[in-house]
Amino acid sequence: MPLAGDRLDWIALAQLLFSVVPTMVALRMGLPTFGARWLFGTIIVFVLADVFFRAPPADLVLVLGAMPALTLLRDLFFYNSVLILLAIPIANLVLRSPTDFKRLRTAGMLVFVFLAFFYWVVSFALSGDYSRNLRIGEMVLAAAAILVLAPRRQMLATAMFGVLITLIAIGLAFVGLSDRLSYAVIGGVLLGNPVTYGVPLAMMLALCIGDGGRWIMLQRRTGLRLAVCVIVGVLLLLSTSRASWLTAAVDLLLVLVLGGAQRKFILTSLAVLVFATVGVMQTTGGASLQGWFFRTFSPDRSLLQKTDGRSDQWMLFPLVMAHAPPWGFGPGRGRDVYARYSLLDEKVRFKRGNDMAWHSLYLQIGVELGVIGLAALLVLLGRTAWIAYRHWTWTGELVPLVGIMSFLVVAGTVSGMDPFAGMFLGFALVASSSRPRARRKRPRGGVRPLAAASQVSVPVGQ
Protein backbone atom coordinates (compact mmCIF):
# COMPACT_ATOMS: atom_id res chain seq x y z
CA MET A 1 0.00 0.00 0.00
CA PRO A 2 2.91 2.48 0.40
CA LEU A 3 2.57 5.50 -1.82
CA ALA A 4 5.14 6.96 -4.18
CA GLY A 5 7.40 3.93 -4.20
CA ASP A 6 7.82 3.64 -0.44
CA ARG A 7 9.23 7.16 -0.22
CA LEU A 8 9.12 8.97 3.10
CA ASP A 9 7.89 12.56 3.35
CA TRP A 10 11.25 14.27 3.07
CA ILE A 11 9.76 17.74 3.55
CA ALA A 12 8.44 16.71 6.98
CA LEU A 13 11.80 15.16 7.89
CA ALA A 14 13.63 18.33 6.77
CA GLN A 15 11.33 20.42 8.95
CA LEU A 16 11.99 18.06 11.84
CA LEU A 17 15.76 18.27 11.45
CA PHE A 18 15.60 22.08 11.23
CA SER A 19 13.70 22.14 14.52
CA VAL A 20 15.35 19.37 16.52
CA VAL A 21 19.06 19.54 15.64
CA PRO A 22 19.66 23.19 16.67
CA THR A 23 17.62 22.50 19.81
CA MET A 24 19.88 19.66 20.86
CA VAL A 25 22.98 21.68 20.02
CA ALA A 26 21.65 24.39 22.32
CA LEU A 27 21.14 21.84 25.09
CA ARG A 28 24.68 20.57 24.64
CA MET A 29 25.90 24.17 24.98
CA GLY A 30 23.95 24.59 28.24
CA LEU A 31 21.17 26.79 26.77
CA PRO A 32 17.94 24.89 27.48
CA THR A 33 15.62 27.92 27.41
CA PHE A 34 16.88 29.00 23.99
CA GLY A 35 16.57 25.42 22.78
CA ALA A 36 12.96 25.18 23.96
CA ARG A 37 12.00 28.46 22.29
CA TRP A 38 13.64 27.41 19.04
CA LEU A 39 11.96 24.01 19.09
CA PHE A 40 8.44 25.17 19.84
CA GLY A 41 8.75 28.30 17.71
CA THR A 42 9.83 26.44 14.59
CA ILE A 43 7.36 23.59 15.11
CA ILE A 44 4.47 26.05 15.50
CA VAL A 45 5.51 27.91 12.32
CA PHE A 46 5.84 24.67 10.34
CA VAL A 47 2.51 23.30 11.60
CA LEU A 48 0.66 26.46 10.61
CA ALA A 49 2.41 26.48 7.23
CA ASP A 50 1.46 22.85 6.67
CA VAL A 51 -2.17 23.54 7.60
CA PHE A 52 -2.44 26.25 4.94
CA PHE A 53 -0.05 25.07 2.22
CA ARG A 54 0.30 21.29 2.45
CA ALA A 55 -2.19 18.45 2.39
CA PRO A 56 -2.91 16.78 5.72
CA PRO A 57 -1.61 14.89 7.58
CA ALA A 58 1.86 16.43 6.96
CA ASP A 59 1.40 18.65 10.02
CA LEU A 60 0.52 15.66 12.19
CA VAL A 61 3.57 13.72 10.97
CA LEU A 62 5.83 16.58 12.08
CA VAL A 63 4.27 16.85 15.54
CA LEU A 64 4.48 13.11 16.21
CA GLY A 65 8.07 12.94 14.99
CA ALA A 66 9.14 15.76 17.30
CA MET A 67 7.14 14.47 20.27
CA PRO A 68 10.11 13.20 22.36
CA ALA A 69 11.73 16.65 22.19
CA LEU A 70 8.43 18.46 22.78
CA THR A 71 7.74 16.48 25.96
CA LEU A 72 11.34 16.94 27.08
CA LEU A 73 11.25 20.74 26.94
CA ARG A 74 7.58 21.54 27.55
CA ASP A 75 8.28 22.90 31.05
CA LEU A 76 10.43 25.65 29.53
CA PHE A 77 7.70 26.79 27.16
CA PHE A 78 3.94 26.48 27.65
CA TYR A 79 3.37 23.09 29.28
CA ASN A 80 0.07 22.30 27.58
CA SER A 81 1.35 23.32 24.16
CA VAL A 82 1.85 19.59 23.45
CA LEU A 83 -1.89 19.07 23.75
CA ILE A 84 -2.59 22.00 21.43
CA LEU A 85 -0.02 20.86 18.87
CA LEU A 86 -1.71 17.46 18.73
CA ALA A 87 -5.21 18.92 18.52
CA ILE A 88 -4.61 21.30 15.60
CA PRO A 89 -3.47 18.72 12.98
CA ILE A 90 -6.09 16.16 14.02
CA ALA A 91 -8.87 18.75 13.83
CA ASN A 92 -7.52 19.91 10.46
CA LEU A 93 -7.58 16.36 9.11
CA VAL A 94 -10.96 15.32 10.50
CA LEU A 95 -12.70 18.49 9.29
CA ARG A 96 -11.34 17.97 5.78
CA SER A 97 -11.75 14.21 5.54
CA PRO A 98 -15.04 12.41 6.27
CA THR A 99 -13.17 9.15 5.72
CA ASP A 100 -10.90 9.79 8.69
CA PHE A 101 -13.82 10.88 10.87
CA LYS A 102 -15.56 7.61 10.04
CA ARG A 103 -12.39 5.67 10.81
CA LEU A 104 -12.13 7.25 14.26
CA ARG A 105 -15.81 6.60 14.91
CA THR A 106 -15.49 2.94 13.85
CA ALA A 107 -12.58 2.43 16.24
CA GLY A 108 -14.58 3.90 19.11
CA MET A 109 -12.28 6.90 19.37
CA LEU A 110 -15.18 9.34 19.68
CA VAL A 111 -16.23 7.51 22.84
CA PHE A 112 -12.66 7.75 24.17
CA VAL A 113 -12.62 11.49 23.43
CA PHE A 114 -15.94 12.05 25.20
CA LEU A 115 -14.94 10.02 28.26
CA ALA A 116 -11.56 11.76 28.47
CA PHE A 117 -13.15 15.20 28.22
CA PHE A 118 -15.80 14.36 30.82
CA TYR A 119 -13.14 12.91 33.16
CA TRP A 120 -11.09 16.09 32.89
CA VAL A 121 -14.08 18.40 33.40
CA VAL A 122 -15.11 16.61 36.59
CA SER A 123 -11.48 16.56 37.78
CA PHE A 124 -11.28 20.32 37.29
CA ALA A 125 -14.62 20.87 39.04
CA LEU A 126 -13.72 18.74 42.08
CA SER A 127 -10.08 19.83 42.51
CA GLY A 128 -10.21 23.43 41.32
CA ASP A 129 -7.01 22.74 39.36
CA TYR A 130 -7.46 22.80 35.59
CA SER A 131 -4.30 20.74 35.06
CA ARG A 132 -5.57 17.70 36.99
CA ASN A 133 -5.85 14.82 34.53
CA LEU A 134 -5.64 17.20 31.56
CA ARG A 135 -2.94 15.02 30.04
CA ILE A 136 -5.48 12.31 29.36
CA GLY A 137 -6.22 14.42 26.30
CA GLU A 138 -2.66 13.86 25.07
CA MET A 139 -3.10 10.11 25.36
CA VAL A 140 -6.38 10.11 23.43
CA LEU A 141 -5.19 12.49 20.70
CA ALA A 142 -1.95 10.54 20.20
CA ALA A 143 -4.00 7.36 19.80
CA ALA A 144 -6.21 9.13 17.27
CA ALA A 145 -3.10 10.29 15.41
CA ILE A 146 -1.87 6.72 14.94
CA LEU A 147 -5.32 5.64 13.79
CA VAL A 148 -5.53 8.23 11.02
CA LEU A 149 -1.94 7.62 9.91
CA ALA A 150 -2.19 3.81 9.85
CA PRO A 151 -3.77 3.58 6.36
CA ARG A 152 -1.16 6.05 5.04
CA ARG A 153 1.75 3.76 5.66
CA GLN A 154 4.42 6.05 4.22
CA MET A 155 3.22 8.95 6.41
CA LEU A 156 3.16 6.72 9.48
CA ALA A 157 6.68 5.51 8.67
CA THR A 158 7.84 9.14 8.29
CA ALA A 159 6.42 10.03 11.69
CA MET A 160 8.06 7.02 13.34
CA PHE A 161 11.42 7.71 11.71
CA GLY A 162 11.01 11.25 12.98
CA VAL A 163 10.59 9.84 16.48
CA LEU A 164 13.76 7.77 15.98
CA ILE A 165 15.78 10.77 14.74
CA THR A 166 14.61 12.85 17.68
CA LEU A 167 15.45 10.11 20.20
CA ILE A 168 18.95 9.73 18.75
CA ALA A 169 19.45 13.51 18.84
CA ILE A 170 18.37 13.63 22.49
CA GLY A 171 20.72 10.79 23.33
CA LEU A 172 23.66 12.60 21.71
CA ALA A 173 22.77 15.82 23.55
CA PHE A 174 22.65 14.09 26.95
CA VAL A 175 25.44 11.54 26.66
CA GLY A 176 28.00 11.95 29.41
CA LEU A 177 25.98 14.54 31.35
CA SER A 178 24.66 12.11 33.98
CA ASP A 179 24.38 8.41 34.74
CA ARG A 180 20.99 8.27 33.01
CA LEU A 181 20.51 9.09 29.34
CA SER A 182 17.99 11.93 28.80
CA TYR A 183 18.04 12.94 32.48
CA ALA A 184 20.45 15.65 33.60
CA VAL A 185 20.86 19.17 34.92
CA ILE A 186 21.57 21.47 31.97
CA GLY A 187 22.09 25.18 32.45
CA GLY A 188 20.80 24.89 36.01
CA VAL A 189 17.57 23.19 34.86
CA LEU A 190 16.72 19.56 35.57
CA LEU A 191 15.54 18.05 32.30
CA GLY A 192 14.26 14.69 31.17
CA ASN A 193 12.58 11.57 32.43
CA PRO A 194 13.88 8.05 31.75
CA VAL A 195 10.34 6.75 31.22
CA THR A 196 9.35 9.35 28.61
CA TYR A 197 12.62 8.59 26.81
CA GLY A 198 12.50 4.82 27.18
CA VAL A 199 8.85 4.15 26.29
CA PRO A 200 9.09 5.55 22.72
CA LEU A 201 12.27 3.51 22.28
CA ALA A 202 10.33 0.40 23.31
CA MET A 203 7.67 1.39 20.77
CA MET A 204 10.26 1.74 18.00
CA LEU A 205 11.69 -1.66 18.89
CA ALA A 206 8.21 -3.21 18.68
CA LEU A 207 7.61 -1.67 15.25
CA CYS A 208 11.01 -2.85 14.06
CA ILE A 209 10.55 -6.49 15.06
CA GLY A 210 6.80 -6.80 14.53
CA ASP A 211 5.22 -7.81 11.21
CA GLY A 212 8.53 -7.79 9.38
CA GLY A 213 9.00 -4.05 9.91
CA ARG A 214 6.15 -3.24 7.51
CA TRP A 215 4.67 -0.55 9.76
CA ILE A 216 7.82 1.53 9.23
CA MET A 217 8.37 0.30 5.65
CA LEU A 218 11.49 -1.73 6.36
CA GLN A 219 10.10 -5.05 5.15
CA ARG A 220 12.50 -5.09 2.19
CA ARG A 221 15.46 -3.44 3.95
CA THR A 222 16.74 -6.11 6.31
CA GLY A 223 20.14 -4.51 6.90
CA LEU A 224 18.65 -1.12 7.79
CA ARG A 225 16.04 -2.81 9.94
CA LEU A 226 18.74 -4.68 11.85
CA ALA A 227 20.72 -1.46 12.35
CA VAL A 228 17.64 0.36 13.66
CA CYS A 229 16.91 -2.47 16.10
CA VAL A 230 20.45 -2.41 17.48
CA ILE A 231 20.58 1.38 17.80
CA VAL A 232 17.20 1.44 19.53
CA GLY A 233 18.22 -1.44 21.78
CA VAL A 234 21.42 0.27 22.93
CA LEU A 235 19.59 3.55 23.62
CA LEU A 236 16.90 1.64 25.48
CA LEU A 237 19.46 0.03 27.74
CA LEU A 238 21.16 3.37 28.40
CA SER A 239 17.82 5.00 29.25
CA THR A 240 17.84 2.95 32.49
CA SER A 241 14.04 3.00 32.43
CA ARG A 242 12.93 -0.20 34.12
CA ALA A 243 9.32 0.28 32.92
CA SER A 244 10.58 0.53 29.33
CA TRP A 245 12.79 -2.53 29.76
CA LEU A 246 9.77 -4.49 30.95
CA THR A 247 7.65 -3.24 28.05
CA ALA A 248 10.32 -4.20 25.52
CA ALA A 249 10.75 -7.62 27.12
CA VAL A 250 7.00 -8.31 26.85
CA ASP A 251 7.02 -7.19 23.21
CA LEU A 252 9.99 -9.42 22.36
CA LEU A 253 8.44 -12.42 24.08
CA LEU A 254 5.11 -11.89 22.33
CA VAL A 255 6.68 -11.64 18.87
CA LEU A 256 8.94 -14.62 19.57
CA VAL A 257 5.96 -16.76 20.55
CA LEU A 258 3.50 -15.59 17.89
CA GLY A 259 5.70 -14.03 15.22
CA GLY A 260 6.62 -17.18 13.35
CA ALA A 261 9.03 -16.07 10.63
CA GLN A 262 10.19 -13.11 12.74
CA ARG A 263 12.03 -15.32 15.24
CA LYS A 264 15.19 -15.65 13.18
CA PHE A 265 15.45 -11.88 12.76
CA ILE A 266 14.81 -11.26 16.46
CA LEU A 267 17.46 -13.76 17.55
CA THR A 268 19.93 -12.23 15.09
CA SER A 269 19.14 -8.74 16.41
CA LEU A 270 19.61 -9.89 20.01
CA ALA A 271 22.96 -11.46 19.14
CA VAL A 272 24.20 -8.26 17.49
CA LEU A 273 22.81 -6.22 20.40
CA VAL A 274 24.79 -8.34 22.86
CA PHE A 275 28.02 -7.54 21.03
CA ALA A 276 27.08 -3.86 20.87
CA THR A 277 26.29 -3.86 24.58
CA VAL A 278 29.68 -5.39 25.37
CA GLY A 279 31.27 -2.48 23.55
CA VAL A 280 29.10 0.05 25.38
CA MET A 281 30.08 -1.51 28.70
CA GLN A 282 33.65 -0.40 28.10
CA THR A 283 32.56 3.26 28.19
CA THR A 284 31.48 5.51 31.05
CA GLY A 285 27.90 4.92 29.96
CA GLY A 286 28.45 1.21 30.46
CA ALA A 287 29.58 1.79 34.02
CA SER A 288 26.37 3.73 34.69
CA LEU A 289 24.33 0.96 33.10
CA GLN A 290 25.94 -1.62 35.36
CA GLY A 291 25.08 0.56 38.34
CA TRP A 292 21.42 0.70 37.36
CA PHE A 293 21.28 -3.03 36.77
CA PHE A 294 22.63 -3.44 40.31
CA ARG A 295 20.02 -1.05 41.70
CA THR A 296 17.27 -2.97 39.93
CA PHE A 297 18.24 -6.58 40.61
CA SER A 298 20.48 -6.52 43.70
CA PRO A 299 19.11 -8.66 46.58
CA ASP A 300 20.59 -6.10 48.99
CA ARG A 301 18.12 -3.40 47.93
CA SER A 302 14.53 -3.20 49.14
CA LEU A 303 11.53 -3.41 46.85
CA LEU A 304 10.84 0.27 47.58
CA GLN A 305 14.34 1.21 46.40
CA LYS A 306 14.04 -0.95 43.27
CA THR A 307 10.66 0.49 42.22
CA ASP A 308 11.10 4.18 43.15
CA GLY A 309 8.12 4.07 45.51
CA ARG A 310 5.72 2.20 43.24
CA SER A 311 5.65 -0.84 45.53
CA ASP A 312 4.47 1.33 48.44
CA GLN A 313 1.58 2.63 46.37
CA TRP A 314 0.51 -0.89 45.42
CA MET A 315 0.80 -1.90 49.08
CA LEU A 316 -1.40 1.05 50.13
CA PHE A 317 -4.00 0.48 47.42
CA PRO A 318 -6.07 -2.22 49.26
CA LEU A 319 -6.44 0.07 52.30
CA VAL A 320 -7.62 2.94 50.13
CA MET A 321 -10.09 0.75 48.23
CA ALA A 322 -11.47 -0.65 51.49
CA HIS A 323 -12.59 2.88 52.43
CA ALA A 324 -13.52 4.09 48.94
CA PRO A 325 -17.15 4.23 47.83
CA PRO A 326 -17.97 2.10 44.77
CA TRP A 327 -17.62 5.19 42.56
CA GLY A 328 -14.31 6.22 44.15
CA PHE A 329 -13.17 9.46 45.75
CA GLY A 330 -13.79 11.44 42.59
CA PRO A 331 -11.75 12.41 39.50
CA GLY A 332 -8.81 14.66 40.30
CA ARG A 333 -8.62 13.70 43.98
CA GLY A 334 -6.09 10.89 43.70
CA ARG A 335 -3.18 13.02 44.93
CA ASP A 336 -5.08 14.19 48.00
CA VAL A 337 -6.13 10.64 48.81
CA TYR A 338 -2.52 9.45 48.73
CA ALA A 339 -1.42 12.28 51.02
CA ARG A 340 -4.08 11.32 53.56
CA TYR A 341 -3.88 7.54 53.45
CA SER A 342 -0.09 7.26 53.28
CA LEU A 343 -0.05 8.52 56.87
CA LEU A 344 -2.33 5.71 58.01
CA ASP A 345 0.02 2.86 57.08
CA GLU A 346 3.32 2.82 58.95
CA LYS A 347 4.86 0.52 56.32
CA VAL A 348 4.58 3.22 53.66
CA ARG A 349 7.82 5.17 53.32
CA PHE A 350 7.36 6.83 49.92
CA LYS A 351 6.49 10.54 50.23
CA ARG A 352 4.35 10.08 53.33
CA GLY A 353 1.78 12.84 53.71
CA ASN A 354 2.63 14.46 50.37
CA ASP A 355 0.38 15.03 47.38
CA MET A 356 1.61 12.38 44.94
CA ALA A 357 0.29 11.10 41.66
CA TRP A 358 -0.41 7.37 41.60
CA HIS A 359 2.26 5.64 39.51
CA SER A 360 -0.20 3.44 37.66
CA LEU A 361 -3.29 4.06 35.59
CA TYR A 362 -5.01 1.17 37.35
CA LEU A 363 -4.28 2.60 40.79
CA GLN A 364 -5.40 6.08 39.80
CA ILE A 365 -8.65 4.94 38.22
CA GLY A 366 -9.37 2.65 41.16
CA VAL A 367 -8.85 5.45 43.68
CA GLU A 368 -10.67 8.15 41.73
CA LEU A 369 -13.48 6.11 40.13
CA GLY A 370 -13.70 3.14 42.50
CA VAL A 371 -14.38 -0.47 41.63
CA ILE A 372 -16.97 0.64 39.09
CA GLY A 373 -14.47 2.72 37.13
CA LEU A 374 -11.67 0.18 37.47
CA ALA A 375 -13.93 -2.63 36.27
CA ALA A 376 -15.05 -0.52 33.32
CA LEU A 377 -11.43 0.23 32.40
CA LEU A 378 -10.42 -3.42 32.58
CA VAL A 379 -13.40 -4.47 30.46
CA LEU A 380 -12.58 -1.80 27.87
CA LEU A 381 -8.92 -2.80 27.68
CA GLY A 382 -9.82 -6.49 27.70
CA ARG A 383 -12.18 -5.97 24.78
CA THR A 384 -9.48 -4.08 22.90
CA ALA A 385 -7.02 -6.91 23.54
CA TRP A 386 -9.52 -9.50 22.32
CA ILE A 387 -10.19 -7.57 19.11
CA ALA A 388 -6.44 -7.22 18.54
CA TYR A 389 -6.02 -10.96 19.05
CA ARG A 390 -8.83 -11.71 16.62
CA HIS A 391 -7.26 -9.28 14.16
CA TRP A 392 -4.04 -11.28 14.35
CA THR A 393 -5.87 -14.55 13.70
CA TRP A 394 -7.68 -12.97 10.73
CA THR A 395 -4.88 -11.03 9.09
CA GLY A 396 -1.58 -12.14 10.59
CA GLU A 397 -0.84 -8.57 11.77
CA LEU A 398 0.69 -8.74 15.23
CA VAL A 399 1.49 -5.09 15.98
CA PRO A 400 -2.04 -4.21 17.24
CA LEU A 401 -1.78 -7.02 19.78
CA VAL A 402 1.72 -5.88 20.72
CA GLY A 403 0.32 -2.36 21.08
CA ILE A 404 -2.37 -3.26 23.61
CA MET A 405 -0.04 -5.53 25.59
CA SER A 406 2.52 -2.71 25.75
CA PHE A 407 -0.15 -0.29 26.91
CA LEU A 408 -1.22 -2.70 29.65
CA VAL A 409 2.37 -2.91 30.89
CA VAL A 410 3.00 0.84 30.71
CA ALA A 411 -0.29 1.55 32.51
CA GLY A 412 0.88 -0.66 35.36
CA THR A 413 3.99 1.43 35.99
CA VAL A 414 2.93 5.01 35.15
CA SER A 415 -0.34 6.88 34.77
CA GLY A 416 -0.38 6.25 31.02
CA MET A 417 -1.72 9.74 30.39
CA ASP A 418 0.95 10.75 27.91
CA PRO A 419 1.42 10.74 24.12
CA PHE A 420 3.61 7.64 24.00
CA ALA A 421 1.20 5.42 25.90
CA GLY A 422 -1.44 6.86 23.59
CA MET A 423 0.55 5.78 20.53
CA PHE A 424 0.64 2.21 21.82
CA LEU A 425 -3.12 2.42 22.34
CA GLY A 426 -3.53 3.81 18.83
CA PHE A 427 -1.73 0.85 17.28
CA ALA A 428 -4.02 -1.46 19.27
CA LEU A 429 -7.15 0.35 18.07
CA VAL A 430 -6.12 -0.13 14.44
CA ALA A 431 -7.63 -3.58 14.83
CA SER A 432 -10.95 -2.07 15.91
CA SER A 433 -11.02 0.29 12.94
CA SER A 434 -10.30 -2.39 10.33
CA ARG A 435 -12.05 -5.58 11.37
CA PRO A 436 -12.50 -7.88 8.37
CA ARG A 437 -16.09 -8.72 7.51
CA ALA A 438 -15.39 -12.40 7.12
CA ARG A 439 -12.98 -14.55 9.05
CA ARG A 440 -9.85 -15.58 7.21
CA LYS A 441 -7.33 -18.19 8.09
CA ARG A 442 -4.08 -16.76 9.42
CA PRO A 443 -1.08 -17.58 7.24
CA ARG A 444 1.36 -19.98 8.90
CA GLY A 445 4.48 -18.40 10.35
CA GLY A 446 4.15 -15.08 8.63
CA VAL A 447 2.11 -12.08 7.63
CA ARG A 448 -0.21 -11.81 4.67
CA PRO A 449 1.47 -9.46 2.14
CA LEU A 450 -1.51 -7.13 1.96
CA ALA A 451 -2.99 -7.66 5.37
CA ALA A 452 -6.69 -6.90 5.48
CA ALA A 453 -8.28 -3.55 5.98
CA SER A 454 -5.47 -1.80 7.82
CA GLN A 455 -3.70 -1.67 4.48
CA VAL A 456 -6.53 0.10 2.63
CA SER A 457 -5.06 2.96 0.63
CA VAL A 458 -6.12 6.45 1.65
CA PRO A 459 -4.85 9.37 -0.42
CA VAL A 460 -2.62 11.73 1.52
CA GLY A 461 -4.85 14.68 0.82
CA GLN A 462 -7.95 13.14 2.36
KAHU-V348702 format. One record per pair of residues at least 4 apart in sequence whose ideal C-beta (glycine too) atoms are under 6 Angstrom apart, sorted by sequence separation. I is the first residue (numbers start at 1). J is the second residue. If there is no record, write none. Layout:
BEGIN
i:I j:J
i:I j:J
END
This chain:
BEGIN
i:2 j:6
i:16 j:20
i:17 j:21
i:31 j:35
i:37 j:41
i:49 j:53
i:50 j:54
i:54 j:58
i:57 j:61
i:66 j:70
i:77 j:81
i:81 j:85
i:87 j:91
i:91 j:95
i:93 j:97
i:123 j:127
i:137 j:141
i:194 j:198
i:195 j:199
i:206 j:210
i:221 j:225
i:255 j:259
i:262 j:266
i:282 j:286
i:294 j:298
i:301 j:305
i:307 j:311
i:320 j:324
i:324 j:328
i:329 j:333
i:333 j:337
i:337 j:341
i:338 j:342
i:348 j:352
i:364 j:368
i:365 j:369
i:369 j:373
i:371 j:375
i:378 j:382
i:391 j:395
i:398 j:402
i:407 j:411
i:447 j:451
i:451 j:455
i:458 j:462
i:26 j:31
i:27 j:32
i:74 j:79
i:104 j:109
i:105 j:110
i:127 j:132
i:178 j:183
i:185 j:190
i:186 j:191
i:208 j:213
i:213 j:218
i:214 j:219
i:239 j:244
i:280 j:285
i:281 j:286
i:301 j:306
i:324 j:329
i:351 j:356
i:358 j:363
i:411 j:416
i:416 j:421
i:443 j:448
i:450 j:455
i:94 j:100
i:124 j:130
i:149 j:155
i:178 j:184
i:213 j:219
i:218 j:224
i:280 j:286
i:342 j:348
i:358 j:364
i:392 j:398
i:410 j:416
i:93 j:100
i:94 j:101
i:149 j:156
i:174 j:181
i:177 j:184
i:212 j:219
i:218 j:225
i:255 j:262
i:256 j:263
i:304 j:311
i:26 j:34
i:27 j:35
i:50 j:58
i:51 j:59
i:74 j:82
i:174 j:182
i:207 j:215
i:303 j:311
i:304 j:312
i:329 j:337
i:365 j:373
i:366 j:374
i:26 j:35
i:50 j:59
i:123 j:132
i:183 j:192
i:207 j:216
i:343 j:352
i:365 j:374
i:391 j:400
i:392 j:401
i:123 j:133
i:171 j:181
i:174 j:184
i:182 j:192
i:256 j:266
i:296 j:306
i:342 j:352
i:343 j:353
i:183 j:194
i:410 j:421
i:23 j:35
i:47 j:59
i:70 j:82
i:170 j:182
i:213 j:225
i:236 j:248
i:365 j:377
i:388 j:400
i:389 j:401
i:120 j:133
i:388 j:401
i:119 j:133
i:120 j:134
i:180 j:194
i:339 j:353
i:407 j:421
i:23 j:38
i:182 j:197
i:339 j:354
i:22 j:38
i:23 j:39
i:46 j:62
i:339 j:355
i:388 j:404
i:436 j:452
i:407 j:424
i:338 j:356
i:406 j:424
i:407 j:425
i:385 j:404
i:434 j:453
i:19 j:39
i:116 j:136
i:208 j:228
i:335 j:355
i:384 j:404
i:434 j:454
i:116 j:137
i:208 j:229
i:320 j:341
i:403 j:424
i:63 j:85
i:335 j:357
i:19 j:42
i:43 j:66
i:19 j:43
i:116 j:140
i:334 j:358
i:403 j:427
i:404 j:428
i:430 j:454
i:316 j:341
i:403 j:428
i:63 j:89
i:319 j:345
i:113 j:140
i:205 j:232
i:400 j:427
i:112 j:140
i:204 j:232
i:399 j:427
i:400 j:428
i:60 j:89
i:316 j:345
i:39 j:69
i:59 j:89
i:334 j:364
i:337 j:367
i:400 j:430
i:15 j:46
i:201 j:232
i:400 j:431
i:316 j:348
i:334 j:367
i:39 j:73
i:201 j:235
i:334 j:368
i:109 j:144
i:201 j:236
i:56 j:92
i:57 j:93
i:312 j:348
i:36 j:73
i:40 j:77
i:56 j:93
i:163 j:200
i:331 j:368
i:312 j:350
i:36 j:76
i:104 j:144
i:107 j:147
i:164 j:204
i:229 j:269
i:233 j:273
i:328 j:368
i:388 j:428
i:391 j:431
i:36 j:77
i:51 j:92
i:198 j:239
i:309 j:350
i:328 j:369
i:197 j:239
i:202 j:244
i:230 j:272
i:234 j:276
i:328 j:370
i:394 j:436
i:33 j:76
i:198 j:241
i:205 j:248
i:226 j:269
i:230 j:273
i:327 j:370
i:388 j:431
i:32 j:76
i:326 j:370
i:384 j:428
i:387 j:431
i:194 j:239
i:199 j:244
i:202 j:247
i:206 j:251
i:210 j:255
i:304 j:349
i:313 j:358
i:325 j:370
i:326 j:371
i:327 j:372
i:328 j:373
i:387 j:432
i:394 j:439
i:12 j:58
i:194 j:240
i:195 j:241
i:198 j:244
i:202 j:248
i:209 j:255
i:230 j:276
i:234 j:280
i:313 j:359
i:317 j:363
i:324 j:370
i:326 j:372
i:394 j:440
i:396 j:442
i:15 j:62
i:194 j:241
i:238 j:285
i:320 j:367
i:396 j:443
i:100 j:148
i:195 j:243
i:12 j:61
i:16 j:65
i:20 j:69
i:310 j:359
i:393 j:442
i:12 j:62
i:16 j:66
i:313 j:363
i:361 j:411
i:90 j:141
i:364 j:415
i:396 j:447
i:9 j:61
i:237 j:289
i:240 j:292
i:360 j:412
i:396 j:448
i:395 j:448
i:83 j:137
i:90 j:144
i:242 j:296
i:361 j:415
i:397 j:451
i:83 j:138
i:86 j:141
i:93 j:148
i:361 j:416
i:396 j:451
i:82 j:138
i:160 j:216
i:395 j:451
i:181 j:238
i:209 j:266
i:395 j:452
i:181 j:239
i:157 j:216
i:157 j:217
i:180 j:240
i:171 j:235
i:64 j:145
i:60 j:145
i:61 j:155
i:65 j:159
i:64 j:159
i:61 j:158
i:65 j:162
i:69 j:166
i:57 j:155
i:61 j:159
i:65 j:163
i:68 j:166
i:68 j:167
i:66 j:166
i:179 j:288
i:71 j:196
i:68 j:200
i:258 j:398
i:24 j:169
i:28 j:173
i:12 j:158
i:16 j:162
i:20 j:166
i:27 j:173
i:254 j:402
i:9 j:158
i:20 j:169
i:24 j:173
i:8 j:158
i:2 j:153
i:3 j:154
i:251 j:402
i:254 j:405
i:1 j:153
i:2 j:154
i:32 j:186
i:32 j:187
i:250 j:405
i:251 j:406
i:30 j:186
i:30 j:187
i:32 j:189
i:27 j:186
i:247 j:406
i:250 j:409
i:247 j:409
i:246 j:409
i:247 j:410
i:243 j:413
i:215 j:399
i:261 j:445
i:260 j:445
i:261 j:446
i:211 j:397
i:260 j:446
i:211 j:398
i:210 j:398
i:211 j:399
i:210 j:399
i:210 j:402
i:206 j:402
i:133 j:332
i:132 j:332
i:126 j:330
i:127 j:332
i:126 j:332
i:126 j:333
i:123 j:331
i:122 j:331
i:123 j:332
i:6 j:217
i:119 j:331
i:2 j:217
i:195 j:414
i:200 j:420
i:199 j:420
i:212 j:447
i:211 j:447
i:142 j:419
i:146 j:423
i:139 j:417
i:143 j:422
i:147 j:426
i:138 j:418
i:142 j:422
i:146 j:426
i:150 j:430
i:136 j:417
i:138 j:419
i:142 j:423
i:146 j:427
i:135 j:417
i:139 j:421
i:143 j:425
i:147 j:429
i:139 j:422
i:143 j:426
i:147 j:433
i:150 j:454
i:151 j:456
i:152 j:458
i:151 j:458
i:107 j:429
i:108 j:432
i:107 j:432
i:107 j:433
i:106 j:433
i:103 j:433
i:67 j:419
i:99 j:462
i:97 j:462
i:55 j:460
i:55 j:461
i:1 j:455
i:1 j:457
END
